[in-house]
């Protein structure tokens, strides 16, 4: 018996459970309702959307690997690589990419966090649970699975999915961070989305995303943004 059959238990193709799962994974009324509810999940709490994705995967009998949940050979190596990648990527974005785009060195949307000890717990939670786990599960795992169902798995389809999810990821940051934040998030989405399209694995991206945001937070908290932004461009 393969993994998919084990996940389905002894249900027959005509059983009510399988009919419900198929409708939930499709794009009929039930499937579309599930998508809408998942998108609205973060309006309740972080990471509400990601938790609803996990519930959807379970109820729709979708294999976990379809949203990138694949166990690594070594968790230690994965964590180390994810942290290294996330930290390096943030420094590259802050000191090279964003200055070339004419970005203000100061992230004014979050400048209130500078030296703000009271905000540390909620900020760490938001960046680890909300961004690292939540955004990757939503924008890479769930959205890639849904769009693959619509567009297929050809190279052209993968490129289109990376672009679509990256633009949506960028736009999700516009209300709080404005145009510059949207540009940065779109670039991050393109990089992370490309990695996910190639590997089909999400845990590295979760760790890298959290490390990226925590590095950004450290720069803000210790008021190092301008110094890092001017490492190469004075």
N, C-alpha and C positions, 0 to 999 in steps of 0.2 A: 504493500500500500504506500503511495507517495504522500508527500506533505500535504498537498491540496485535499486528498481524500481523507487524510487523518483529521484535518481541520473541519471537514464537513461531517465527520462522524459517520453514522449509518444512514443518513438521510438519503432518500431516493431523489432523482431529478425532479419528480413531480410533487415532492413533499411541500407543505406550506412554508417550511423554513427556507427551502431553496428558492421558492417563488418569491418570497419577500426579499431575500438576499439579492436575487437577480434584478428585481425592480429597484432596489436601493442603489445598486451599482449602475443601473441604466440612466437614461436621460429623460424618462417619463416624469409624471407629476411627483412621484415619491423621490426619485433621484434628484430632481431639481430643487425640491423642498429641502432635502438634506444639504445640498450645496449652499443654499441661502442661509440656513440655520448655522452652518459651519462658519460662513463668512461673518455672521453676526455674533459669534461666540465670544469674541474679545470685548464686546460691548458689556458683557456681564462681569468678566474678570479675566486676568491674564494667568495662564495661557488657555482661555476657554476654547478658542477655535481649534487648537492642537489637540486638546482632550476630546473634543467632538470628532475630530478626524480619527483618533484611535478607536472611539466607539463605533464610528462608521465602518472602519476596517473590520472590526469584529462582527458586526451585524450583517455586513454585506459579504462576508466570507472571502474578502479580498486577501490574497497572500501578503504577508507583511513585507516581503521583498519588493512588492510593487510600489511601496512608498519609501523604499530604501532602507528599511530596518533589517539589515544583514549583520549578523554577529561577526566581528573582526577576529582575525587569528590571534592578535595580541592587543588587549585593551591598553596596556601600558605604552606600547609603541604608538598606538592610535592617539592617545591623549597627548603624548609628547609631541608628535607630529602636528596635531591640531593646534596646540598652543603656539608652537614655533611658527606655523603658517599664519595664524591669526594675528600674532603680534607683529611679525614682519610685514604682513600685508597692510596693517594699519599705519605703520611708520612710512611705508611706501606711499600710501594714499595721502597722508598728512604732509609729507615733506617734498613730494614730487608731483603727484597727479593733481591734487586740489590746487596747489599754487599755480600750476600751468593753466588751470581753468579760471584763475582769477579769484579764488575763494578767499574770503576774510579768514585770517588765521584763527579768530575767535568764533567758536560755535555759540552764538548768542542765545539760542534756544535752551541750552543747558549750562550757560555760564553761572547760573545761580548755584550750581553744584560745587563751585570752587571753594574749597575749605569748609564745605557744609557737612559736618559730621552727622547731623540729625538725619540727613537724607541717605546715608550710606546703606542701611538695611534694605529699604524699598528699591533703591537704585540697583543694588546687586541682584535682588530678586528679579527685577524687570529685565536686566541684561542676560541673566542666566536662564531663567524659566521662560520669560516672555520672548526674548530675542533668540538666544541660542537654541532652545528646544522648540519654542512656539512658532517662530517665523520660519525656521527650516522645515518643520513638519508641515506647515501650511503651504508656503510658497514653493518649496522644492518637492517634498514628498507628495502631498495631496494634489496640488495643481498639476504636477508633471503626470501623475497617474490619470487624472481626469482628461487632460489634453491629449495624452497618448491614446486614450480610448476614442477620441474624436478624430485625431489626425494620423494615427498610426505611429510606426517606429522607424520610418525611413530617415535618412540623413537630413533631408529638407524639413521633415516634420520636427526633428529634434532641434534644428536651428530655429525654427519658428517658435517652438515652445520655450526655448531659452530666452528669446527676445521678448515674447509676450509676458512671461513671468517676471522678467527683469524690469520691464516698464511698469507693470502693476506693483512690483515691490518698491520701485522708486516713487511712484505716485502715492503709495501708502505713507510715505514719509513727508509729503509736501505740507500737510496742514500744520505740523509742528515745526519742521525744519526749513521750510521754504524751498526755493529753487536749488540752492547749493546742496542742501541735504538730499533733495531728490536726485540730483546728478550723482552724488556719491553713492547713494543706495542703488541706483541703476547700474553703476559700474560694478559694485559688489555683487549684485544679482547676476550680472553677466558672467563674472568669474566663478561664483559659486554654482550657478546654473550649468555652466559648461562642464565643471568638474562632476556634477551630479549626472549630467547626460552621458558622460563617458564612463563613469564608474558604477552608477546605479546604487551608490551607498551614501547614507546621510549622516552617520554618526561623526565622521571626521568634520563635516561641515558644521554640525551643531557645536562641536568643541571650538573650531576655528572662529565661528561667528561670535560665541561668547568671549573668546580671547580678544577678538577684534574690538568688541564693544567695551570690554574691561580696560583695554589699553587706552582707548579713547577717553574713558572715564578717568583713568589715572592722569592723563595729560590735563584734563579739565580740573580735576580736584587739586592737583599741585601747581596749577597755573603755568603749565609748560607748553601750551598750544602754540604760542607765537614763536618760542624758541625752536620747537621741532619744525614748524612750518618754514623757518628761515635757515634751516641747516644747509640747504643748497642755494636757495634763492633769497638774497638779502633784500 
